[in-house]
Amino acid sequence: MADDRESFSVPFEKLNGQNWAEWSRKLKAWLVAKGLWEATQGPPLPPPAAGAAAADIAAAHASQRKNQKALGAIVLSLEGSQLPLVEGLETAQEAYQALERVHHRTTAGAKIHTTRRLFEMKLRPGGNIRQHVTEMLSVFNELRLLQVNFSEELKVYILLSSLDKSYDNLCLSMESMSPQDLTLSYVTGRLSDEQERRVREGRSGAGSSTGCRGGGGQAR
């Protein structure tokens, strides 16, 4: 019993009404890992009829158990304020769809709020570049779910413009590259390599240059 309880302690932030994009992505990944995601995509098999074949009985029981586990996991991953949305629902599909109807919004307000978060993200001097990149990519994905799509080229420019001034030389080294070569994958790889180099050299990330936000001139 202790093992069962531990396995259904969801390892991510609960749904609180403000984090649908991140919550739904992590819930899906977690349910997939547990072999339960399919329970949210359709109703469980009905109870077997009297005289049903043993294989049909086993399949129905397995489907019902999977539904119960998935439904329980969904409920356990909700803050108290969200529980009324799934009260009385008996299947994981019903619960997930009820939450999706309420929270999967594409309103202007949600788009503005998330876009503002993106452009307010700045790497502090000495900050962890890998964590910063991961957080920015997560917000890009939230915006995609809200149907706000940036081109890869623009994502690169937004990412580079969020770096602190100690990354100025790295930015300058990429200025002459064509947009076709300056891909998001390439840039994140270069930033990861730079993080490793700084760790090896014991650098804190402080620098004297103007940074990618500075427009290329020296600070005055």
Secondary structure, DSSP 8 states (H G I E B T S, - for coil): -HHHHHHTS-SS--B-SS-HHHHHHHHHHHHHHHT-GGGGSS-------TT--HHHHHHHHHHHHHHHHHHHHHHHTB-GGGGGGTTT--SHHHHHHHHHHHH----HHHHHHHHHHHHH----TT--HHHHHHHHHHHHHHHHHTT----HHHHHHHHHHTS-GGGHHHHHHHTTS-TTTS-HHHHHHHHHHHHHHHHHHT--S--SS--TTTTTS---
